[in-house]
């Protein structure tokens, strides 16, 4: 929804509270000038909303007596999709607004639904629970997210003010290729003027963004999701791990948590046969014992290339698993 459209709806919300509102009061409430208020009123009239003009010293605008917005005409399935989408989006960390804004949006939808349907949805929301815990949310500025999305769609450069994880603040120009939501955070990826490379940036660390004149081309076949996940896997950690795993890239990626590793297919070994394929996994980790548990979960033949210390952790995990398997409950 564009900002002018949102303000037109906000104007309608104000007028529905009743009484006559002066142009000055409406302009102050909406954060616009009086001329813009009159334009918004004209837009409501074009939509057949009966806004009445009141002349005189205390004049302004009001709705015709008895006017109420008609019930929102949604089927049961459509209404359920809207409300559950709001709830699930907030729990997954995808909603960029505050909790109060999400609850307000849900309340507005609920208010204009037919009463019988609204009661049934209230019962569901009051009794439903989720097995997956809610993700912690880092909320980017909504305006920044929408502006970057528009710039990416129309391929317009963007000037960013960005604060990195170490607190370093920088100004840069970005050619946004795509926007990705992952694990409760929003990211934008694209060509970065400061490094001359394709980089990934967290939206909640962008202090300011402004569209610039010009245009650019996105590389053919560029996959924004793959680039973001690869970038997250390359974040510096204590240990750099290299492994060879027997299997296809699809098999390995399906068993690895997204964003922790770079998976590259290796050339087929003619002596081993065409059916035997290997991939190389490159990842970074703070704790090697965690990598050992990931290898156990892969359940595929592997070779440790580095570091050597990982071998000790794999052996230790194997012994613990064997000991537990041999224990007999008496």
CORDAPE-V34708 format. One record per pair of residues at least 12 apart in sequence whose C-alpha atoms are under 8 Angstrom apart, sorted by sequence separation. I is the first residue (numbers start at 0). GAP is how many residues later the second one is. D is the distance in Angstrom with one decimal. If there is no record, write none. Layout:
i=I gap=GAP d=D
i=I gap=GAP d=D
This chain:
i=50 gap=12 d=4.6
i=51 gap=12 d=6.2
i=89 gap=12 d=7.5
i=158 gap=12 d=7.3
i=159 gap=12 d=5.4
i=175 gap=12 d=6.6
i=176 gap=12 d=5.8
i=177 gap=12 d=6.9
i=187 gap=12 d=5.7
i=188 gap=12 d=6.3
i=265 gap=12 d=5.7
i=49 gap=13 d=5.8
i=50 gap=13 d=6.2
i=158 gap=13 d=5.9
i=159 gap=13 d=6.0
i=175 gap=13 d=5.8
i=176 gap=13 d=4.7
i=186 gap=13 d=6.6
i=187 gap=13 d=5.4
i=264 gap=13 d=6.5
i=265 gap=13 d=5.1
i=22 gap=14 d=6.9
i=48 gap=14 d=8.0
i=49 gap=14 d=5.6
i=158 gap=14 d=4.5
i=159 gap=14 d=7.1
i=175 gap=14 d=4.4
i=176 gap=14 d=7.6
i=186 gap=14 d=5.5
i=187 gap=14 d=6.6
i=248 gap=14 d=6.4
i=264 gap=14 d=4.3
i=265 gap=14 d=6.7
i=10 gap=15 d=7.4
i=22 gap=15 d=7.8
i=157 gap=15 d=5.6
i=158 gap=15 d=6.4
i=174 gap=15 d=5.3
i=175 gap=15 d=6.8
i=186 gap=15 d=4.6
i=187 gap=15 d=6.8
i=248 gap=15 d=6.8
i=263 gap=15 d=5.4
i=264 gap=15 d=6.4
i=85 gap=16 d=6.7
i=156 gap=16 d=6.7
i=157 gap=16 d=5.2
i=173 gap=16 d=6.4
i=174 gap=16 d=5.0
i=185 gap=16 d=6.1
i=186 gap=16 d=5.5
i=248 gap=16 d=6.1
i=262 gap=16 d=6.6
i=263 gap=16 d=5.2
i=49 gap=17 d=7.6
i=156 gap=17 d=5.8
i=157 gap=17 d=6.4
i=173 gap=17 d=5.7
i=174 gap=17 d=6.6
i=184 gap=17 d=7.3
i=185 gap=17 d=5.6
i=247 gap=17 d=7.2
i=262 gap=17 d=5.8
i=263 gap=17 d=6.6
i=156 gap=18 d=4.8
i=157 gap=18 d=7.5
i=173 gap=18 d=4.8
i=184 gap=18 d=7.8
i=185 gap=18 d=7.5
i=262 gap=18 d=4.8
i=291 gap=18 d=7.2
i=10 gap=19 d=7.3
i=155 gap=19 d=6.8
i=156 gap=19 d=7.0
i=172 gap=19 d=6.2
i=173 gap=19 d=6.2
i=184 gap=19 d=7.9
i=261 gap=19 d=5.7
i=262 gap=19 d=6.6
i=290 gap=19 d=7.9
i=9 gap=20 d=7.5
i=85 gap=20 d=7.0
i=154 gap=20 d=7.2
i=155 gap=20 d=7.7
i=171 gap=20 d=7.1
i=172 gap=20 d=5.3
i=260 gap=20 d=6.4
i=261 gap=20 d=5.2
i=154 gap=21 d=7.2
i=171 gap=21 d=6.0
i=172 gap=21 d=7.3
i=260 gap=21 d=5.6
i=261 gap=21 d=6.4
i=287 gap=21 d=7.9
i=288 gap=21 d=7.6
i=291 gap=21 d=6.2
i=292 gap=21 d=7.9
i=154 gap=22 d=7.7
i=171 gap=22 d=5.8
i=260 gap=22 d=4.5
i=287 gap=22 d=6.0
i=291 gap=22 d=5.1
i=6 gap=23 d=6.7
i=82 gap=23 d=6.2
i=151 gap=23 d=7.5
i=259 gap=23 d=6.3
i=260 gap=23 d=7.5
i=151 gap=24 d=5.0
i=259 gap=24 d=7.5
i=288 gap=24 d=5.5
i=292 gap=24 d=7.5
i=150 gap=25 d=7.0
i=151 gap=25 d=5.6
i=287 gap=25 d=6.8
i=288 gap=25 d=7.4
i=291 gap=25 d=7.0
i=82 gap=26 d=7.8
i=151 gap=26 d=6.0
i=232 gap=26 d=5.3
i=199 gap=27 d=7.9
i=231 gap=27 d=5.6
i=232 gap=27 d=4.5
i=233 gap=27 d=7.6
i=147 gap=28 d=7.1
i=199 gap=28 d=6.2
i=230 gap=28 d=7.8
i=231 gap=28 d=6.8
i=232 gap=28 d=4.9
i=233 gap=28 d=7.9
i=288 gap=28 d=7.9
i=10 gap=29 d=7.7
i=148 gap=29 d=7.5
i=228 gap=29 d=6.7
i=229 gap=29 d=6.2
i=232 gap=29 d=6.4
i=246 gap=29 d=7.3
i=247 gap=29 d=6.1
i=148 gap=30 d=6.8
i=228 gap=30 d=4.2
i=229 gap=30 d=7.8
i=245 gap=30 d=7.2
i=246 gap=30 d=5.3
i=247 gap=30 d=6.5
i=248 gap=30 d=6.3
i=147 gap=31 d=7.9
i=199 gap=31 d=6.7
i=227 gap=31 d=7.7
i=228 gap=31 d=7.4
i=229 gap=31 d=6.9
i=245 gap=31 d=5.8
i=246 gap=31 d=5.3
i=247 gap=31 d=6.5
i=7 gap=32 d=5.6
i=11 gap=32 d=7.8
i=198 gap=32 d=7.6
i=229 gap=32 d=5.9
i=245 gap=32 d=4.3
i=246 gap=32 d=6.6
i=7 gap=33 d=7.8
i=244 gap=33 d=5.5
i=245 gap=33 d=6.4
i=19 gap=34 d=7.6
i=243 gap=34 d=6.5
i=244 gap=34 d=5.4
i=7 gap=35 d=7.7
i=188 gap=35 d=6.6
i=243 gap=35 d=5.7
i=244 gap=35 d=6.3
i=7 gap=36 d=7.3
i=21 gap=36 d=6.9
i=243 gap=36 d=4.5
i=244 gap=36 d=7.3
i=21 gap=37 d=6.0
i=22 gap=37 d=5.6
i=71 gap=37 d=7.7
i=242 gap=37 d=5.6
i=243 gap=37 d=6.2
i=20 gap=38 d=7.5
i=21 gap=38 d=4.1
i=22 gap=38 d=7.3
i=188 gap=38 d=7.4
i=241 gap=38 d=7.0
i=242 gap=38 d=5.1
i=255 gap=38 d=7.6
i=19 gap=39 d=7.1
i=20 gap=39 d=5.3
i=21 gap=39 d=6.4
i=73 gap=39 d=7.7
i=188 gap=39 d=6.7
i=241 gap=39 d=5.8
i=242 gap=39 d=6.6
i=19 gap=40 d=6.1
i=20 gap=40 d=5.3
i=71 gap=40 d=5.3
i=72 gap=40 d=7.3
i=147 gap=40 d=7.9
i=240 gap=40 d=7.9
i=241 gap=40 d=4.8
i=19 gap=41 d=5.4
i=20 gap=41 d=6.3
i=70 gap=41 d=4.8
i=71 gap=41 d=5.3
i=75 gap=41 d=6.9
i=79 gap=41 d=7.0
i=92 gap=41 d=7.7
i=97 gap=41 d=7.4
i=163 gap=41 d=7.0
i=174 gap=41 d=7.1
i=176 gap=41 d=6.1
i=186 gap=41 d=7.4
i=240 gap=41 d=5.7
i=241 gap=41 d=6.8
i=19 gap=42 d=4.7
i=69 gap=42 d=7.3
i=70 gap=42 d=5.5
i=71 gap=42 d=7.5
i=90 gap=42 d=7.7
i=91 gap=42 d=6.2
i=92 gap=42 d=5.7
i=96 gap=42 d=6.6
i=162 gap=42 d=5.5
i=239 gap=42 d=7.4
i=240 gap=42 d=5.3
i=254 gap=42 d=7.5
i=255 gap=42 d=7.5
i=18 gap=43 d=6.1
i=68 gap=43 d=7.7
i=70 gap=43 d=6.2
i=90 gap=43 d=4.6
i=91 gap=43 d=5.5
i=92 gap=43 d=6.6
i=93 gap=43 d=7.8
i=95 gap=43 d=5.1
i=96 gap=43 d=8.0
i=161 gap=43 d=5.9
i=162 gap=43 d=6.6
i=239 gap=43 d=6.1
i=240 gap=43 d=5.9
i=254 gap=43 d=6.0
i=17 gap=44 d=7.1
i=18 gap=44 d=8.0
i=90 gap=44 d=5.9
i=92 gap=44 d=4.8
i=94 gap=44 d=7.8
i=95 gap=44 d=5.9
i=96 gap=44 d=7.9
i=161 gap=44 d=4.6
i=162 gap=44 d=7.3
i=179 gap=44 d=7.0
i=239 gap=44 d=4.6
i=240 gap=44 d=7.6
i=17 gap=45 d=7.4
i=92 gap=45 d=7.5
i=95 gap=45 d=7.1
i=96 gap=45 d=6.7
i=160 gap=45 d=5.9
i=161 gap=45 d=5.9
i=178 gap=45 d=7.0
i=179 gap=45 d=6.1
i=238 gap=45 d=5.5
i=239 gap=45 d=6.7
i=14 gap=46 d=7.8
i=95 gap=46 d=6.0
i=137 gap=46 d=6.9
i=138 gap=46 d=7.8
i=139 gap=46 d=7.6
i=159 gap=46 d=6.8
i=160 gap=46 d=5.4
i=161 gap=46 d=7.5
i=177 gap=46 d=5.4
i=237 gap=46 d=7.1
i=238 gap=46 d=5.2
i=251 gap=46 d=7.1
i=14 gap=47 d=6.0
i=15 gap=47 d=6.9
i=136 gap=47 d=5.5
i=137 gap=47 d=6.1
i=159 gap=47 d=7.6
i=160 gap=47 d=5.1
i=176 gap=47 d=6.8
i=236 gap=47 d=5.4
i=237 gap=47 d=6.1
i=238 gap=47 d=6.0
i=14 gap=48 d=6.2
i=134 gap=48 d=7.4
i=135 gap=48 d=6.5
i=136 gap=48 d=6.9
i=159 gap=48 d=5.8
i=160 gap=48 d=6.5
i=179 gap=48 d=7.3
i=235 gap=48 d=6.8
i=236 gap=48 d=5.4
i=237 gap=48 d=4.9
i=238 gap=48 d=7.5
i=134 gap=49 d=6.0
i=159 gap=49 d=4.6
i=233 gap=49 d=7.1
i=234 gap=49 d=7.4
i=236 gap=49 d=5.6
i=237 gap=49 d=7.8
i=238 gap=49 d=7.4
i=158 gap=50 d=5.5
i=159 gap=50 d=6.8
i=232 gap=50 d=6.1
i=233 gap=50 d=6.9
i=157 gap=51 d=6.5
i=158 gap=51 d=5.2
i=232 gap=51 d=6.8
i=15 gap=52 d=7.5
i=157 gap=52 d=5.5
i=158 gap=52 d=6.3
i=157 gap=53 d=4.4
i=158 gap=53 d=6.7
i=246 gap=53 d=7.1
i=156 gap=54 d=6.1
i=157 gap=54 d=5.4
i=245 gap=54 d=6.2
i=155 gap=55 d=6.7
i=156 gap=55 d=5.3
i=244 gap=55 d=6.7
i=245 gap=55 d=5.4
i=155 gap=56 d=6.5
i=156 gap=56 d=6.8
i=244 gap=56 d=5.9
i=245 gap=56 d=6.1
i=155 gap=57 d=6.7
i=156 gap=57 d=6.5
i=244 gap=57 d=4.2
i=144 gap=58 d=7.1
i=155 gap=58 d=6.0
i=156 gap=58 d=6.4
i=243 gap=58 d=5.5
i=244 gap=58 d=6.4
i=143 gap=59 d=7.7
i=155 gap=59 d=4.9
i=156 gap=59 d=7.5
i=242 gap=59 d=6.9
i=243 gap=59 d=5.1
i=150 gap=60 d=6.9
i=154 gap=60 d=5.5
i=155 gap=60 d=6.8
i=242 gap=60 d=5.8
i=243 gap=60 d=6.6
i=147 gap=61 d=7.9
i=154 gap=61 d=5.8
i=242 gap=61 d=4.8
i=243 gap=61 d=7.2
i=140 gap=62 d=7.8
i=143 gap=62 d=7.9
i=146 gap=62 d=7.9
i=154 gap=62 d=7.0
i=241 gap=62 d=6.7
i=242 gap=62 d=5.3
i=139 gap=63 d=5.5
i=140 gap=63 d=6.9
i=146 gap=63 d=7.9
i=154 gap=63 d=8.0
i=241 gap=63 d=5.3
i=242 gap=63 d=7.0
i=139 gap=64 d=4.0
i=143 gap=64 d=7.3
i=146 gap=64 d=7.7
i=240 gap=64 d=7.7
i=241 gap=64 d=5.2
i=138 gap=65 d=6.0
i=139 gap=65 d=7.6
i=143 gap=65 d=6.3
i=240 gap=65 d=5.5
i=241 gap=65 d=7.4
i=137 gap=66 d=6.4
i=139 gap=66 d=7.8
i=239 gap=66 d=7.6
i=240 gap=66 d=6.1
i=239 gap=67 d=7.3
i=238 gap=68 d=7.8
i=93 gap=87 d=6.7
i=92 gap=90 d=7.2
i=93 gap=90 d=5.9
i=91 gap=91 d=7.5
i=92 gap=91 d=3.9
i=93 gap=91 d=7.1
i=91 gap=92 d=5.9
i=92 gap=92 d=6.7
i=93 gap=92 d=7.6
